[in-house]
Structures are given as C-alpha cells and as structure tokens.
C-alpha cells in the first residue's frame, strides 16, 4: 500500500497517526455491543492496546485472528467473515 500511495503520502499518513490525540477516555462511553477483531502479531496495533480497549468498552468481546498482521480482513478474510457472522 505504501508503494501505491507514494513516499510523500505515506509519510503524511504516518505523521498523522503519530500525532493523533489520545481518546482513550471516550471508550467508557461506548454503550453498544462491540467486537474487536485483532491479531497478536499486529505490529501497528499491539495486543496490549486492543486489550486496553476491550477492558474499557462495556459489553465488548475481543477475538484474536491467528497467523496475520495488521490487516486481518485482507490476510484472513474467511476467518474474519466467520468471526463476524458468529458474533452477529
């Protein structure tokens, strides 16, 4: 994806991610059932962050997708779709 958008745009995206404000305090305001589908191998969003989110969102469920990185829907689409279908 970085190659497709080019070095300048990729740098802009990374800069935006690094400088985004922390909104963790808003997690406790989420009232609807929430499914977090993540990978333990994700280097962009480490498991600790996902576990923090799940701990602070009422009525949430945390599911790990094995053998993939940050983009589980592209890397393991069948497993992600099955997980979503089961949850819904």
Biopython code that builds the backbone (N, CA, C, O; Angstrom):
import numpy as np
from Bio.PDB.StructureBuilder import StructureBuilder

atoms = [
    (1, "UNK", "N", (0.830, -1.188, 0.000)),
    (1, "UNK", "CA", (0.000, 0.000, 0.000)),
    (1, "UNK", "C", (0.873, 1.249, 0.000)),
    (1, "UNK", "O", (0.543, 2.244, -0.645)),
    (2, "UNK", "N", (1.992, 1.194, 0.728)),
    (2, "UNK", "CA", (2.890, 2.346, 0.783)),
    (2, "UNK", "C", (3.427, 2.666, -0.607)),
    (2, "UNK", "O", (3.560, 3.838, -0.959)),
    (3, "UNK", "N", (3.734, 1.659, -1.393)),
    (3, "UNK", "CA", (4.237, 1.885, -2.748)),
    (3, "UNK", "C", (3.176, 2.528, -3.624)),
    (3, "UNK", "O", (3.484, 3.393, -4.444)),
    (4, "UNK", "N", (1.933, 2.113, -3.455)),
    (4, "UNK", "CA", (0.859, 2.664, -4.282)),
    (4, "UNK", "C", (0.606, 4.136, -4.012)),
    (4, "UNK", "O", (0.363, 4.901, -4.945)),
    (5, "UNK", "N", (0.659, 4.550, -2.742)),
    (5, "UNK", "CA", (0.368, 5.953, -2.426)),
    (5, "UNK", "C", (1.592, 6.846, -2.579)),
    (5, "UNK", "O", (1.457, 8.068, -2.650)),
    (6, "UNK", "N", (2.777, 6.258, -2.631)),
    (6, "UNK", "CA", (3.998, 7.040, -2.799)),
    (6, "UNK", "C", (4.588, 7.457, -1.458)),
    (6, "UNK", "O", (3.902, 7.477, -0.436)),
    (7, "UNK", "N", (5.869, 7.787, -1.487)),
    (7, "UNK", "CA", (6.609, 8.105, -0.268)),
    (7, "UNK", "C", (6.059, 9.327, 0.457)),
    (7, "UNK", "O", (5.950, 9.321, 1.684)),
    (8, "UNK", "N", (5.712, 10.369, -0.284)),
    (8, "UNK", "CA", (5.223, 11.598, 0.363)),
    (8, "UNK", "C", (3.920, 11.349, 1.115)),
    (8, "UNK", "O", (3.786, 11.731, 2.278)),
    (9, "UNK", "N", (2.969, 10.713, 0.456)),
    (9, "UNK", "CA", (1.667, 10.465, 1.097)),
    (9, "UNK", "C", (1.814, 9.476, 2.253)),
    (9, "UNK", "O", (1.154, 9.622, 3.281)),
    (10, "UNK", "N", (2.673, 8.474, 2.089)),
    (10, "UNK", "CA", (2.904, 7.512, 3.158)),
    (10, "UNK", "C", (3.490, 8.212, 4.381)),
    (10, "UNK", "O", (3.089, 7.928, 5.510)),
    (11, "UNK", "N", (4.420, 9.110, 4.166)),
    (11, "UNK", "CA", (4.993, 9.895, 5.270)),
    (11, "UNK", "C", (3.918, 10.744, 5.941)),
    (11, "UNK", "O", (3.899, 10.868, 7.166)),
    (12, "UNK", "N", (3.032, 11.324, 5.154)),
    (12, "UNK", "CA", (1.930, 12.124, 5.714)),
    (12, "UNK", "C", (1.007, 11.252, 6.563)),
    (12, "UNK", "O", (0.561, 11.673, 7.630)),
    (13, "UNK", "N", (0.723, 10.044, 6.094)),
    (13, "UNK", "CA", (-0.142, 9.139, 6.852)),
    (13, "UNK", "C", (0.505, 8.759, 8.183)),
    (13, "UNK", "O", (-0.151, 8.774, 9.224)),
    (14, "UNK", "N", (1.780, 8.423, 8.146)),
    (14, "UNK", "CA", (2.479, 8.054, 9.380)),
    (14, "UNK", "C", (2.543, 9.222, 10.353)),
    (14, "UNK", "O", (2.378, 9.039, 11.559)),
    (15, "UNK", "N", (2.780, 10.413, 9.837)),
    (15, "UNK", "CA", (2.824, 11.610, 10.682)),
    (15, "UNK", "C", (1.466, 11.841, 11.349)),
    (15, "UNK", "O", (1.402, 12.173, 12.533)),
    (16, "UNK", "N", (0.389, 11.667, 10.592)),
    (16, "UNK", "CA", (-0.955, 11.850, 11.153)),
    (16, "UNK", "C", (-1.214, 10.829, 12.260)),
    (16, "UNK", "O", (-1.782, 11.173, 13.297)),
    (17, "UNK", "N", (-0.806, 9.589, 12.051)),
    (17, "UNK", "CA", (-1.003, 8.546, 13.060)),
    (17, "UNK", "C", (-0.213, 8.861, 14.328)),
    (17, "UNK", "O", (-0.723, 8.727, 15.440)),
    (18, "UNK", "N", (1.028, 9.278, 14.145)),
    (18, "UNK", "CA", (1.886, 9.563, 15.301)),
    (18, "UNK", "C", (1.398, 10.764, 16.109)),
    (18, "UNK", "O", (1.633, 10.837, 17.316)),
    (19, "UNK", "N", (0.724, 11.699, 15.455)),
    (19, "UNK", "CA", (0.301, 12.936, 16.126)),
    (19, "UNK", "C", (-1.171, 12.972, 16.508)),
    (19, "UNK", "O", (-1.667, 13.991, 16.988)),
    (20, "UNK", "N", (-1.869, 11.867, 16.296)),
    (20, "UNK", "CA", (-3.300, 11.901, 16.627)),
    (20, "UNK", "C", (-3.493, 11.918, 18.145)),
    (20, "UNK", "O", (-2.734, 11.292, 18.886)),
    (21, "UNK", "N", (-4.510, 12.638, 18.591)),
    (21, "UNK", "CA", (-4.748, 12.726, 20.034)),
    (21, "UNK", "C", (-5.233, 11.405, 20.620)),
    (21, "UNK", "O", (-5.833, 10.585, 19.925)),
    (22, "UNK", "N", (-4.967, 11.214, 21.892)),
    (22, "UNK", "CA", (-5.412, 10.021, 22.612)),
    (22, "UNK", "C", (-6.850, 10.243, 23.081)),
    (22, "UNK", "O", (-7.131, 11.175, 23.835)),
    (23, "UNK", "N", (-7.742, 9.386, 22.629)),
    (23, "UNK", "CA", (-9.154, 9.489, 23.006)),
    (23, "UNK", "C", (-9.586, 8.310, 23.872)),
    (23, "UNK", "O", (-10.762, 7.949, 23.893)),
    (24, "UNK", "N", (-8.640, 7.717, 24.581)),
    (24, "UNK", "CA", (-8.940, 6.535, 25.396)),
    (24, "UNK", "C", (-10.072, 6.764, 26.381)),
    (24, "UNK", "O", (-10.847, 5.852, 26.671)),
    (25, "UNK", "N", (-10.166, 7.977, 26.893)),
    (25, "UNK", "CA", (-11.205, 8.245, 27.886)),
    (25, "UNK", "C", (-12.613, 8.102, 27.320)),
    (25, "UNK", "O", (-13.573, 7.962, 28.079)),
    (26, "UNK", "N", (-12.748, 8.134, 26.006)),
    (26, "UNK", "CA", (-14.059, 8.001, 25.376)),
    (26, "UNK", "C", (-14.538, 6.554, 25.291)),
    (26, "UNK", "O", (-15.719, 6.307, 25.045)),
    (27, "UNK", "N", (-13.636, 5.602, 25.492)),
    (27, "UNK", "CA", (-14.007, 4.197, 25.375)),
    (27, "UNK", "C", (-15.127, 3.812, 26.338)),
    (27, "UNK", "O", (-15.999, 3.014, 25.994)),
    (28, "UNK", "N", (-15.103, 4.370, 27.524)),
    (28, "UNK", "CA", (-16.127, 4.027, 28.520)),
    (28, "UNK", "C", (-17.515, 4.542, 28.135)),
    (28, "UNK", "O", (-18.512, 4.117, 28.717)),
    (29, "UNK", "N", (-17.588, 5.449, 27.163)),
    (29, "UNK", "CA", (-18.871, 5.995, 26.727)),
    (29, "UNK", "C", (-19.580, 5.100, 25.715)),
    (29, "UNK", "O", (-20.769, 5.280, 25.454)),
    (30, "UNK", "N", (-18.861, 4.142, 25.147)),
    (30, "UNK", "CA", (-19.456, 3.249, 24.146)),
    (30, "UNK", "C", (-20.437, 2.315, 24.842)),
    (30, "UNK", "O", (-20.063, 1.584, 25.759)),
    (31, "UNK", "N", (-21.683, 2.341, 24.405)),
    (31, "UNK", "CA", (-22.747, 1.575, 25.056)),
    (31, "UNK", "C", (-23.198, 0.361, 24.249)),
    (31, "UNK", "O", (-23.819, -0.545, 24.805)),
    (32, "UNK", "N", (-22.905, 0.324, 22.971)),
    (32, "UNK", "CA", (-23.396, -0.780, 22.136)),
    (32, "UNK", "C", (-22.445, -1.971, 22.208)),
    (32, "UNK", "O", (-21.260, -1.801, 22.494)),
    (33, "UNK", "N", (-22.952, -3.168, 21.951)),
    (33, "UNK", "CA", (-22.066, -4.336, 21.892)),
    (33, "UNK", "C", (-20.967, -4.079, 20.858)),
    (33, "UNK", "O", (-21.233, -3.553, 19.777)),
    (34, "UNK", "N", (-19.745, -4.449, 21.195)),
    (34, "UNK", "CA", (-18.590, -4.138, 20.351)),
    (34, "UNK", "C", (-17.713, -5.364, 20.190)),
    (34, "UNK", "O", (-17.370, -6.032, 21.165)),
    (35, "UNK", "N", (-17.358, -5.649, 18.954)),
    (35, "UNK", "CA", (-16.451, -6.754, 18.657)),
    (35, "UNK", "C", (-15.119, -6.176, 18.194)),
    (35, "UNK", "O", (-15.068, -5.371, 17.264)),
    (36, "UNK", "N", (-14.046, -6.593, 18.851)),
    (36, "UNK", "CA", (-12.696, -6.198, 18.461)),
    (36, "UNK", "C", (-12.030, -7.425, 17.854)),
    (36, "UNK", "O", (-11.812, -8.419, 18.546)),
    (37, "UNK", "N", (-11.707, -7.364, 16.576)),
    (37, "UNK", "CA", (-11.059, -8.472, 15.875)),
    (37, "UNK", "C", (-9.636, -8.042, 15.583)),
    (37, "UNK", "O", (-9.405, -7.120, 14.801)),
    (38, "UNK", "N", (-8.681, -8.712, 16.212)),
    (38, "UNK", "CA", (-7.286, -8.280, 16.143)),
    (38, "UNK", "C", (-6.352, -9.474, 15.982)),
    (38, "UNK", "O", (-6.776, -10.627, 16.060)),
    (39, "UNK", "N", (-5.081, -9.180, 15.758)),
    (39, "UNK", "CA", (-4.061, -10.216, 15.659)),
    (39, "UNK", "C", (-3.004, -9.998, 16.728)),
    (39, "UNK", "O", (-2.620, -8.862, 17.006)),
    (40, "UNK", "N", (-2.538, -11.071, 17.319)),
    (40, "UNK", "CA", (-1.454, -10.967, 18.296)),
    (40, "UNK", "C", (-0.140, -10.600, 17.621)),
    (40, "UNK", "O", (0.805, -10.184, 18.291)),
    (41, "UNK", "N", (-0.070, -10.750, 16.293)),
    (41, "UNK", "CA", (1.140, -10.429, 15.543)),
    (41, "UNK", "C", (1.114, -9.026, 14.949)),
    (41, "UNK", "O", (2.011, -8.661, 14.190)),
    (42, "UNK", "N", (0.104, -8.242, 15.282)),
    (42, "UNK", "CA", (-0.040, -6.896, 14.735)),
    (42, "UNK", "C", (1.039, -5.986, 15.319)),
    (42, "UNK", "O", (1.105, -5.798, 16.533)),
    (43, "UNK", "N", (1.875, -5.427, 14.465)),
    (43, "UNK", "CA", (2.938, -4.514, 14.908)),
    (43, "UNK", "C", (2.451, -3.074, 14.961)),
    (43, "UNK", "O", (3.059, -2.239, 15.631)),
    (44, "UNK", "N", (1.349, -2.771, 14.254)),
    (44, "UNK", "CA", (0.807, -1.416, 14.234)),
    (44, "UNK", "C", (-0.057, -1.175, 15.467)),
    (44, "UNK", "O", (0.039, -0.127, 16.105)),
    (45, "UNK", "N", (-0.896, -2.145, 15.797)),
    (45, "UNK", "CA", (-1.783, -2.069, 16.958)),
    (45, "UNK", "C", (-1.482, -3.277, 17.836)),
    (45, "UNK", "O", (-2.117, -4.322, 17.698)),
    (46, "UNK", "N", (-0.514, -3.136, 18.738)),
    (46, "UNK", "CA", (-0.116, -4.279, 19.571)),
    (46, "UNK", "C", (-1.276, -4.804, 20.414)),
    (46, "UNK", "O", (-2.194, -4.050, 20.736)),
    (47, "UNK", "N", (-1.244, -6.094, 20.775)),
    (47, "UNK", "CA", (-2.323, -6.703, 21.554)),
    (47, "UNK", "C", (-2.649, -5.936, 22.839)),
    (47, "UNK", "O", (-3.804, -5.908, 23.264)),
    (48, "UNK", "N", (-1.662, -5.328, 23.446)),
    (48, "UNK", "CA", (-1.902, -4.582, 24.689)),
    (48, "UNK", "C", (-2.900, -3.446, 24.477)),
    (48, "UNK", "O", (-3.719, -3.169, 25.353)),
    (49, "UNK", "N", (-2.837, -2.787, 23.316)),
    (49, "UNK", "CA", (-3.780, -1.693, 23.031)),
    (49, "UNK", "C", (-5.188, -2.244, 22.844)),
    (49, "UNK", "O", (-6.157, -1.661, 23.331)),
    (50, "UNK", "N", (-5.298, -3.355, 22.146)),
    (50, "UNK", "CA", (-6.614, -3.962, 21.939)),
    (50, "UNK", "C", (-7.198, -4.445, 23.259)),
    (50, "UNK", "O", (-8.397, -4.301, 23.502)),
    (51, "UNK", "N", (-6.354, -5.018, 24.109)),
    (51, "UNK", "CA", (-6.805, -5.475, 25.426)),
    (51, "UNK", "C", (-7.250, -4.288, 26.284)),
    (51, "UNK", "O", (-8.217, -4.390, 27.039)),
    (52, "UNK", "N", (-6.545, -3.169, 26.167)),
    (52, "UNK", "CA", (-6.935, -1.947, 26.883)),
    (52, "UNK", "C", (-8.318, -1.489, 26.412)),
    (52, "UNK", "O", (-9.177, -1.135, 27.219)),
    (53, "UNK", "N", (-8.516, -1.503, 25.091)),
    (53, "UNK", "CA", (-9.815, -1.092, 24.553)),
    (53, "UNK", "C", (-10.919, -2.006, 25.064)),
    (53, "UNK", "O", (-11.955, -1.532, 25.529)),
    (54, "UNK", "N", (-10.703, -3.311, 24.979)),
    (54, "UNK", "CA", (-11.718, -4.268, 25.418)),
    (54, "UNK", "C", (-12.035, -4.113, 26.897)),
    (54, "UNK", "O", (-13.184, -4.273, 27.308)),
    (55, "UNK", "N", (-11.030, -3.803, 27.692)),
    (55, "UNK", "CA", (-11.243, -3.642, 29.135)),
    (55, "UNK", "C", (-12.060, -2.395, 29.461)),
    (55, "UNK", "O", (-12.691, -2.325, 30.516)),
    (56, "UNK", "N", (-12.052, -1.416, 28.569)),
    (56, "UNK", "CA", (-12.732, -0.155, 28.851)),
    (56, "UNK", "C", (-14.046, 0.038, 28.084)),
    (56, "UNK", "O", (-14.767, 1.007, 28.323)),
    (57, "UNK", "N", (-14.352, -0.872, 27.173)),
    (57, "UNK", "CA", (-15.625, -0.808, 26.451)),
    (57, "UNK", "C", (-16.558, -1.843, 27.064)),
    (57, "UNK", "O", (-16.303, -3.045, 26.996)),
    (58, "UNK", "N", (-17.647, -1.359, 27.664)),
    (58, "UNK", "CA", (-18.630, -2.269, 28.237)),
    (58, "UNK", "C", (-19.218, -3.132, 27.131)),
    (58, "UNK", "O", (-19.398, -2.675, 26.002)),
    (59, "UNK", "N", (-19.510, -4.361, 27.459)),
    (59, "UNK", "CA", (-20.181, -5.250, 26.520)),
    (59, "UNK", "C", (-19.343, -5.488, 25.260)),
    (59, "UNK", "O", (-19.879, -5.569, 24.155)),
    (60, "UNK", "N", (-18.020, -5.598, 25.438)),
    (60, "UNK", "CA", (-17.154, -5.850, 24.285)),
    (60, "UNK", "C", (-16.624, -7.276, 24.314)),
    (60, "UNK", "O", (-16.565, -7.923, 25.360)),
    (61, "UNK", "N", (-16.247, -7.735, 23.146)),
    (61, "UNK", "CA", (-15.639, -9.053, 23.006)),
    (61, "UNK", "C", (-14.377, -8.889, 22.164)),
    (61, "UNK", "O", (-14.399, -8.237, 21.120)),
    (62, "UNK", "N", (-13.284, -9.480, 22.621)),
    (62, "UNK", "CA", (-12.002, -9.416, 21.934)),
    (62, "UNK", "C", (-11.701, -10.781, 21.333)),
    (62, "UNK", "O", (-11.652, -11.783, 22.046)),
    (63, "UNK", "N", (-11.499, -10.818, 20.018)),
    (63, "UNK", "CA", (-11.205, -12.063, 19.312)),
    (63, "UNK", "C", (-9.885, -11.898, 18.572)),
    (63, "UNK", "O", (-9.680, -10.923, 17.848)),
    (64, "UNK", "N", (-8.992, -12.870, 18.764)),
    (64, "UNK", "CA", (-7.708, -12.850, 18.074)),
    (64, "UNK", "C", (-7.779, -13.702, 16.815)),
    (64, "UNK", "O", (-8.265, -14.832, 16.847)),
    (65, "UNK", "N", (-7.291, -13.155, 15.710)),
    (65, "UNK", "CA", (-7.167, -13.873, 14.453)),
    (65, "UNK", "C", (-5.716, -14.315, 14.360)),
    (65, "UNK", "O", (-4.804, -13.489, 14.415)),
    (66, "UNK", "N", (-5.506, -15.599, 14.221)),
    (66, "UNK", "CA", (-4.148, -16.155, 14.188)),
    (66, "UNK", "C", (-3.511, -15.997, 12.806)),
    (66, "UNK", "O", (-4.198, -15.878, 11.792)),
    (67, "UNK", "N", (-2.202, -15.999, 12.801)),
    (67, "UNK", "CA", (-1.394, -16.029, 11.576)),
    (67, "UNK", "C", (-1.658, -14.862, 10.633)),
    (67, "UNK", "O", (-1.804, -15.047, 9.425)),
    (68, "UNK", "N", (-1.717, -13.672, 11.191)),
    (68, "UNK", "CA", (-1.817, -12.491, 10.335)),
    (68, "UNK", "C", (-1.276, -11.286, 11.093)),
    (68, "UNK", "O", (-0.938, -11.373, 12.273)),
    (69, "UNK", "N", (-1.201, -10.172, 10.398)),
    (69, "UNK", "CA", (-0.680, -8.943, 10.985)),
    (69, "UNK", "C", (-1.772, -7.917, 11.192)),
    (69, "UNK", "O", (-2.790, -8.212, 11.818)),
    (70, "UNK", "N", (-1.574, -6.719, 10.675)),
    (70, "UNK", "CA", (-2.460, -5.592, 10.952)),
    (70, "UNK", "C", (-3.751, -5.607, 10.128)),
    (70, "UNK", "O", (-4.752, -5.035, 10.560)),
    (71, "UNK", "N", (-3.753, -6.231, 8.984)),
    (71, "UNK", "CA", (-4.914, -6.135, 8.093)),
    (71, "UNK", "C", (-5.600, -7.504, 7.984)),
    (71, "UNK", "O", (-5.608, -8.128, 6.922)),
    (72, "UNK", "N", (-6.161, -7.945, 9.082)),
    (72, "UNK", "CA", (-6.791, -9.262, 9.146)),
    (72, "UNK", "C", (-7.855, -9.481, 8.062)),
    (72, "UNK", "O", (-7.915, -10.578, 7.506)),
    (73, "UNK", "N", (-8.694, -8.493, 7.738)),
    (73, "UNK", "CA", (-9.704, -8.734, 6.696)),
    (73, "UNK", "C", (-9.103, -9.071, 5.325)),
    (73, "UNK", "O", (-9.729, -9.774, 4.532)),
    (74, "UNK", "N", (-7.909, -8.580, 5.047)),
    (74, "UNK", "CA", (-7.248, -8.911, 3.782)),
    (74, "UNK", "C", (-6.412, -10.185, 3.891)),
    (74, "UNK", "O", (-6.310, -10.955, 2.936)),
    (75, "UNK", "N", (-5.822, -10.397, 5.054)),
    (75, "UNK", "CA", (-4.928, -11.532, 5.246)),
    (75, "UNK", "C", (-5.670, -12.840, 5.537)),
    (75, "UNK", "O", (-5.244, -13.909, 5.099)),
    (76, "UNK", "N", (-6.770, -12.752, 6.271)),
    (76, "UNK", "CA", (-7.553, -13.941, 6.654)),
    (76, "UNK", "C", (-9.050, -13.659, 6.486)),
    (76, "UNK", "O", (-9.810, -13.752, 7.451)),
    (77, "UNK", "N", (-9.478, -13.314, 5.259)),
    (77, "UNK", "CA", (-10.880, -12.888, 5.065)),
    (77, "UNK", "C", (-11.913, -13.926, 5.485)),
    (77, "UNK", "O", (-12.932, -13.571, 6.079)),
    (78, "UNK", "N", (-11.672, -15.194, 5.190)),
    (78, "UNK", "CA", (-12.660, -16.224, 5.545)),
    (78, "UNK", "C", (-12.843, -16.310, 7.057)),
    (78, "UNK", "O", (-13.967, -16.409, 7.548)),
    (79, "UNK", "N", (-11.750, -16.274, 7.778)),
    (79, "UNK", "CA", (-11.820, -16.357, 9.242)),
    (79, "UNK", "C", (-12.464, -15.105, 9.844)),
    (79, "UNK", "O", (-13.253, -15.201, 10.785)),
    (80, "UNK", "N", (-12.131, -13.950, 9.308)),
    (80, "UNK", "CA", (-12.740, -12.703, 9.798)),
    (80, "UNK", "C", (-14.237, -12.709, 9.507)),
    (80, "UNK", "O", (-15.036, -12.348, 10.372)),
    (81, "UNK", "N", (-14.621, -13.112, 8.308)),
    (81, "UNK", "CA", (-16.047, -13.166, 7.963)),
    (81, "UNK", "C", (-16.796, -14.141, 8.862)),
    (81, "UNK", "O", (-17.907, -13.847, 9.303)),
    (82, "UNK", "N", (-16.207, -15.287, 9.136)),
    (82, "UNK", "CA", (-16.850, -16.267, 10.013)),
    (82, "UNK", "C", (-16.987, -15.708, 11.425)),
    (82, "UNK", "O", (-18.016, -15.898, 12.074)),
    (83, "UNK", "N", (-15.954, -15.021, 11.898)),
    (83, "UNK", "CA", (-15.985, -14.418, 13.228)),
    (83, "UNK", "C", (-17.100, -13.376, 13.310)),
    (83, "UNK", "O", (-17.851, -13.341, 14.284)),
    (84, "UNK", "N", (-17.203, -12.537, 12.292)),
    (84, "UNK", "CA", (-18.269, -11.532, 12.261)),
    (84, "UNK", "C", (-19.655, -12.170, 12.191)),
    (84, "UNK", "O", (-20.577, -11.732, 12.879)),
    (85, "UNK", "N", (-19.802, -13.197, 11.367)),
    (85, "UNK", "CA", (-21.092, -13.887, 11.250)),
    (85, "UNK", "C", (-21.501, -14.519, 12.572)),
    (85, "UNK", "O", (-22.661, -14.423, 12.974)),
    (86, "UNK", "N", (-20.564, -15.160, 13.247)),
    (86, "UNK", "CA", (-20.852, -15.771, 14.537)),
    (86, "UNK", "C", (-21.263, -14.719, 15.559)),
    (86, "UNK", "O", (-22.187, -14.942, 16.342)),
    (87, "UNK", "N", (-20.597, -13.597, 15.558)),
    (87, "UNK", "CA", (-20.870, -12.545, 16.530)),
    (87, "UNK", "C", (-22.225, -11.901, 16.281)),
    (87, "UNK", "O", (-22.991, -11.643, 17.210)),
    (88, "UNK", "N", (-22.506, -11.646, 15.004)),
    (88, "UNK", "CA", (-23.786, -11.006, 14.672)),
    (88, "UNK", "C", (-24.952, -11.934, 14.945)),
    (88, "UNK", "O", (-26.104, -11.559, 14.723)),
]
sb = StructureBuilder()
sb.init_structure("model")
sb.init_model(0)
sb.init_chain("A")
sb.init_seg("    ")
for serial, (resi, resn, name, xyz) in enumerate(atoms, 1):
    if name == "N":
        sb.init_residue(resn, " ", resi, " ")
    sb.init_atom(name, np.array(xyz, "f"), 0.0, 1.0, " ", f" {name:<3s}", serial, name[0])
structure = sb.get_structure()
